[in-house]
Amino acid sequence: MSTPDTDPALDAGSPAAPKRQLGPSYYKLFSASTISNLGDGVGLIAYPWLASAVTRNPILIALVAVAQRLPWLVFTLPVGVITDRHDRRTLMIWSNVARTVLTLAVAFAVLNRQGTLPGPEVVADDTIAIPTNMILYGVIVLATLLMGIAEVLYDNSAQTFMPSIVHTEHLEKANGRMWSAELVTNTFIGPPLGALLIAVSFSLPFFADAASFAVSAALIALIPRGRPTATDDVPERRPWRSEVAEGFRWLWHHELLRPMAIILGCLNALGMVTGSILILYGQEVLHTGPTAFAVLTTGGAIGGIIGGWTASSVSKRLGAGPSLWLVLISSGITTFLVGLMSWWPVVWFLFAVEMGVGVMWNVITVSLRQSIIPDHLLGRVNSVYRFFAWGMMPIGSLIGGLIIVVTDTFASRELALRMPWLIAGVAYFVLFAFAAPKLTTAKIEAARANTIERTIA
């Protein structure tokens, strides 16, 4: 029998437990994530459009993305220890409280300076001069960096919290539905809403983003404490370095997760080579205003919705290994083709294809990690994994800006903005050649089987 403060679906003593519904705790987390991602979707338009209104310098534009992703490189490992030492639900609440405060700071800074910014339909010339509004630029970078730290803490806590409210058998289903909803709000509903809010006032989308974090924190606070985990029984705390090293050793000696983390790091880096400068590509090559740019981002959402709901069945038909290969191949094809396009509706379709296939990577690999990593190590191993997987993103962002600056010295501005897409597209195929023999269905199923055998023993 479950205790009053646990979800009935988590009654591990009941043989029928895995067949029950996902449970109210999951749906509170689902709602909190959906609402905060709606705010993120608004920010998906607001932040890059604000940065491009302050400067046209591709390096400075890329540095905003670097600031957002840098915490994944320098803060991920300590977060793993924090996640295993403290209540994950509480960490999620305070992370969103911090993001609420920081986003409000940006909102008031923009409100104070918005009279100096060009209108939302105005795209400045293609000069790469240093911005004159450096105070606002500094606020953007600093707030983005601090929010990135909060994001690392929240995301690692959320992924390691999920197994405490959802049975292992339902993890792929729970994660798939969560990501589908996140994609709908983050890239389908949020960006058009952000474009609409920008048209009213440059600061309004930031206030909306702050409100979404506040509501999300409140919803997570309504989730009762889940079933006891290994973190509740730790008799003493060892030095941070020892605890981080334990998580690092576990991952590094795992035959499947080690190469998977490295491959994902390269995959994410290539994504940021193009993603960090997408705003300039959209404005100067595809000639989109804020509304058209917002619609452009919905392509990924449409594909993600379909992919999130079908990824589990597709991976069962193709096998987990070929499904992951398909992600790498499709990313290479679509990225290279985007670099050749000049009409944004075609790019919209390519984004839909890429995300529709790409979401399979998360559904397969995150659920795999949640099921095979021991709970008392889940926070630390997950953070080490994300250190490799997400830590490469700021590097990729910086490379994207550098490619444009270097190409701009000997070629046209348009070719310079296309070059990151073309280079990244070719690089995906190089990555596939490295990854294919390491990510096979046999190796993935063997990892799951070994975990089941250890659990039974």
N, C-alpha and C positions, 0 to 999 in steps of 0.2 A: 504494500500500500504506500502511496506517495504521501509525503508530509505536506502540510498546508502551504508551505512556501516553495514547493517545487511544482513543475508542470506535470500533470497527470500522464502526458505522453512519454515522460521519462522514467516511468516506473520500470526499472530494469528487472524487477522480480517477476514481472508478468510476461509469459511467453508470447502473448499477443502484442506486446508493446511496440515492436517495430512496424506493425501494420496500422497503427493508429495515425491520426492526422498529425500535422506538424506541430500544432498546439498554440495556445495564446501567446506564450512568450516569444515564439518565433514571429508571429504576426505583429507583435509590438516592435520587435527589431526590424522587421520588414518595413513597417510604416515609417519608423524613424529614419531608416536608410533611404527610403523613397523620397521623403520630404527634404532631407538634407541634400540629396542628389538633385532635386528640383532647383534648390538654391545654387548648387554647383553648376547646373546647366545655365542658369542666369549669368553666373560668373564666367562661364565659358565664352560668352560674348563680351561681357562687360570688361574683364581684365585685359584681354588682348587689344580690344578696341581703345581702351584707355591708354595702354602703353603705346599704341601706334599713333594716338593723338598727341602724345608727349614727345615721341621721337620716331624717326624713320630708320635709325641706325640698326642694321640687322644684328650686330653684336649685342647692343643694349636690349633689343627685343628678346634675343635668345637668353640674355642674362636673367630676365624675369623668370623664364622657364627653368634656368639653372638654379635660381634661388628656391623655386618651388620643389625641385627634386633633390637638391643637395642634402637635405636631412636624411634622405634614404641612404646616402653614402656614409654620413658621419654619425648619425643618431640611431640607426637601425639596430646595431648590436646591443647598446645599452638598453634600448626599449625591450628587447627580448627578456632581459633579466627583470626589468620592471614588470612586464606582463606576467611572468611566472611568480613573482613575489607578492603581487597585489591583486585585489579583486578586479577582474577584467571589466565588469559592468561599471564599476565606479570610475575606472580610467576612461571609459568611453564617454561617460557623462561629463567629466571635467575637460576632456579634449574638446568636446563641442561647446562647452561654456567658453573656453579660451578662444575658439574660432569665432564665436559670437562677438566677443569683445574686440578682437582684432579686425573683424570685418566692419564693425561699427566705426572703428578708428579710420579705416580707409574711406568709408562713406562720408564721414564729416570732413576729412581732408579734401575729398573731391568736391563736396558741397561748397567748401571755402574757396576752391580754385577753379570751379567749372566755368567761370566767366572768361578765363584765359584760354580755354580749350576750344578747338574748332568744332563746328556742329557735327552731328553724327553722320551726315551724308557727305561731309567734306573729307577728302583724302589728300593729305599734304603731298608735296612733290616728293621725288624719290631721292632727295638729298640724304646723306648719311651723317649729317652734322650732329654734334652733341646737343641734347635738348637744352633749351633755355629754362624750362620749368623743372630744374633739378630737384627742388624740394619735394614736389609731388612724385617725381620719379623715385627719389630715395624712400619715400613713404611706401610706395608700391613694392619695391624690392624688399624692404625690411619686413613689412607685413606679410608678404608672400613667403619669406623665409620662415618666420615664426609660425605661420599657419601650416607650412610644410612639416614642421616639427610636431605640431598637434595632429596632423594627418597621419604621420607615421605611428604615433601612439594609438590613435583611434583605430586605424586599419588593422594593426597587428593584434590589438585587443579584440576587435570584432571577429577576426578569423579564428582566433583561438577560443573565443567565447561560444561560437556556433556549436561545437560538439557537445557543450554542456546543456543545450536546450533542444538539440535535434539528434535523433538516433543515427548511428553510422549508416544504416541502410538507406536513410532518407537524405543524406548529405548532398548527393548530386542533384536531387530534386529541389532541395531547399536552396542550394547555391544557384542553380539554373534560374529559378523563379526570381530570386533576389536580383541577379544581374540583369535579367530582362526588364524588371521594373526600374532598376537604376538607369539602364540605357534609355528607356522611354522618357524618364523625367530629365535625365542629364543631357541628352542630345536630341530629343524630339520635342518635348514641351518647353524645357527651360530656355534654350537659345532663342526661339521666336518670342517668348515672353521677355527675355532680356533685351532683345532688339526693340520691342514695343516700349519698355521702360526707359531705355536710352533716349528714344525719341521724345519722351516726356521730360526727362531730366537725367543728366549724366550720373548723378549720385543715387538715383532711385534704385537701380538694380542691386547696388551694394547694401542698401537697407533691407531689401528683400532677401538677399543672401544671408545676412545676419539673422533675420527672423527665422529662416529655415533651420539654422543651427540651434537656435534656442528651442524651437518646437521639438527638434530631434532629441535634444538632451532631456527634455521633459518626458518624452515617450520612453526613452531607455530607463529613466528613473522609475517608471511604472512596472518594469520587468522584475519579478521576484527573483531572489537568489536561486540559482539552479542547483543541480545535484553537486555534492562535495567533489572536489577534484584533488589531484595530488598537491596542489599549492596550499591546500588547507592543512596538510599534515607535515609540512617541512619543520623539523625540530629546531634548526638553526640556520642562519644565513652565512654562507661562505663568501669570501671576497668576490667582487664583481668579475675580476679577471678569470677566476676559476670557473665561475658559472658560465661565462661567455665561452670559455675554452671548451667546456663540456658540450655545449650546443654545437660549436664549430666542429669538434671531433666527430660527433654523431653524424652530422651532415656529410663531412668530408669523406668518411669511410663508408657512406652508403653508395652502393654501386649505381643506383638510378638517380637519386636526388642530386648528387654532386654535378653530373653533367647537365641535368635538367635545369639546375639553377644557373649555370654558366651560359647555357644556350638561351635561356630566357633573358639574361642580362644583355646579351648581344641583340636579341630580338627587340627588347625595349629601347636600347640605344639607337637602333636603326629607326624605330618609330619616332623618336624624339629628334632625330636629324631633320625629319620633315615636319613634325608636329610643332616644333618650336618656332618655325617661321611661316606657318600656315597662314597667319593673318596677313603677312606681306604678300604671299603668293595669291591669296584670295583677292586682295585689293588691287594689286598691280598687274597680275597676269590674267586672272579670271574676271576682274573688274566688277566685284561684288560690293554693294553697300551693306550696312548692318543687317538688313532684312534678308537679302539674298544669301549673305554669309551664314546667317542663322539657319536658313533652310538647307544650305549646303551641309551643315553638320548633322542634319536629321537623317541623312543617308545611312550613316553608321548606326543610328538608332533602329531604323527599319530592319537592317540586316541583323543587328544584335538581338532584337526581339525574336525574330525567327530562329536565329542560332541558339539563343538561350533556352528556348522551349524544345528544340529538336536535337541539341548537341548530344544528350545522353543516348538517344535512340540511334543517331548517326554513328556515334563512336562504337556502339554495340554491333552495328552492321559492318562497318569498315574495320573495326579493331582500333584500340587506343593509339597504337603506333602510327598506322597510316593516317589517322585523323590528325595527329600532330604534324605529320609530314605535309598534309594538305594545307595546314595553316601557314607554314613557311613558304610553300610554293605559291599559294594564292597571294600572299603578301608581296612577294617579289614581282609577280605579274601586275597586280593592281597599282603598286607604287610606281613602277616604271611607266605604266600607261598614264598615270596622273601627270607625270612630268612632261608628257607630250601634248596634253590637252589644253585648250583655250576656252572651252565652253563649260561653264560650271555644272549644268545638268548631267553631263557625262561623268564628271568627277563625282557628283552625288551618287550615281549608280555604282561607280567603282568603290566608293567608300562603303556602300551597302554590302557589296560582295565581300570586301575584305573583312568587315566586322562580322558579317554573318558566319563566315568560316572561322574567324579569329577567336570568337567567344568560346569555341570548343576547347581551346587551350586552357582557359581558366576552369571551365566545368570539369575537365578531366584531371588537371594537375592539382588544383586546390583541394578538391574532394579527396584525391589520393593522399596528399599530405596530411589532411585532417584525420584520415583513417589509419595511417601507418606510423605516424610520429607519436611516441608515448606522451600522455597528457602532461606529466611533470616536466617534460622537455619541450612541449609544443611551442610555448612562447619564444624560447631561445632558438630552437632549430628553425622555426618559422622566420625569426628575425635575421638569422644568418643567411637563410635562403633568399630573403628579400634584400639583404645587403648586396648579394651578387645580382639578383634579378632587377632591382630598382636602382641600385647604386650607380649603374651605368647610364641612367637616364640623364643626369646633368652633364655627363661627358658627351652624350649624343647631342644634347641641346646646343652645347658650345660648338661642337663640330659643324652642326648645321649652319650656324651663323658664320663660322670661319670659311666654309665652302663658298658662301655668297660673297663675302668680302674679297677673298682671293680671286674668284672667277670674275668679279666686277672690275678687276684691274686690267684684264685683257679681253673681256667680252662685254656684250651688252647687258644691261640690268635685267632684262627678261631672261636671258640665258642663265645668268647668275642665280636667279630665283628658281629656275627649273633644275639646275644642276644637283641640289641635294636629293631630289626625287629620283633622278636617273642613277646617281651613285648608289643610293640606298637600295634601289630595285635590284641592281646587279649583286649587291652584297648579300641580299636574302638568299640567293641561290648558292653562294659560297657557304653560307651558314647551313643551308640544307644538306650540302655534301658532308659537312662535319657532323651534323646532328642525326641523320637517318640511321646509321648503324648503332647509335647509342640509345635511341628512343624507339624500341620495338614493343609490340604487344606482348611478346613472351616475357620480356624483362619487367614490364609493368604488372602483369598478372603474377609473376613470381614474387614481386615485392609485396603485393596484397596477400598472397598465400603464406609467405613467411610470417607476416604480421598475425594472421589468423592462427597459425600454428603456435606462435609464442603466447597468444592470448589464452588458447585452450590449455597449453602446458602450465 
